[in-house]
Amino acid sequence: MKTPPIGVQAALEQLPGWSAAQGRDAIVRVFRFRGFAEAFGFMAQVALVAERMDHHPEWFNVYNRVEVLLTTHAADGVTEKDVELAMAMDRAAQGRMD
């Protein structure tokens, strides 16, 4: 069964710190950590969650910064899966951020 999109605004109401992606039906956030080890540890922890969910982020890492974009490609937009993964990312980042 295809997951229906909920829309960017509905997702953002549940996700402080996240914003709308420019030119895409997606949500974004930049996480800044104390250093590379914290950023990489965050990505490793989130990768395990994403794999269990079978829902993978678009992300980019340079040193202490991890830029994340979430959308559900199969639904052509933001779904509850994106909200769930974003919340897991927020939890994983706690205590690691600069």
N, C-alpha and C positions, 0 to 999 in steps of 0.2 A: 504494500500500500504506500502510495506516495505521500510524503509529509507535506501538508499545506503550508504556504508561507503565511507568516503573521504580520509582516511588514516591519520596516526599520523602526518607526516611531514606537510601536508596541514593544519591541525588544528594548529600545533605549529607556523606556519608562521603568524597566526592571534592572537596568545596568548602569549605575552611576560610574562615571569615568570613561565610558565608551561613547563613541560618536558615529555619525553617519559617514560612510565612505563617499568620496566624491565620484560621481559618475557611475556608481554601481549600487545595486540593491544589496548592501552589505554593511556590517558594522566594523569599526576599527578601534584599536587602542595601542598606545605606545607604553610599554613597561620599561622603567629605568631601574637598574639594580646597582648594588654597591660595587660590583665588579663582574668580570667575565664568568667566574665560577658560579655566582648566584644566578646569572642569566642562563647559563648552560644547564644548571641544576633545575631551574624552572622549566626549561624546554624539555628536558628528559622526563620530568614528572608529568607534564602535560601530554607528552607524546604517548605515555602509557594509557592515560585517560582517553585520549582521542582514538587510540587503536581499539580499546574496549568498546567505545561508542561507534566505531566505524565511521568517524566523522573527523576529517583532518583539516587543520587550519592552513591558511596561506600565511607564512610568516618569514621574517627576515631578521637576522641577528648581526649586530656589529658591537663588539666588546660588551658593554653593559646594557645595551638597548635591544629590546625585542619588539618589533612592530608586527601586529597581528591583524589580519582581516578574516572575518568569518561570514560565510554565506553558504547556503545549501544549494549546490549546483543542480541537483536533481529536481529541486523545487523552483529553481530560477528566482531565489530570494531568501530572505531571512526566515528561519523557522525556530521552533522551540528547541531543536537540537543545537542551534547556534547559541541560544540563551543559556542552555545547560552547560555547554562547553565554556562559554565566557565566564559563567559563575565559577566553574572549576578552576579556570585560569586565575581569577581574582583571588580565590582561596589559596592557590599554590604560590601566588606572589606575596602574600602577607608575610611580613617579617624578613623578606629578602630585598625589598625595594629601598632605593636610596632616599 
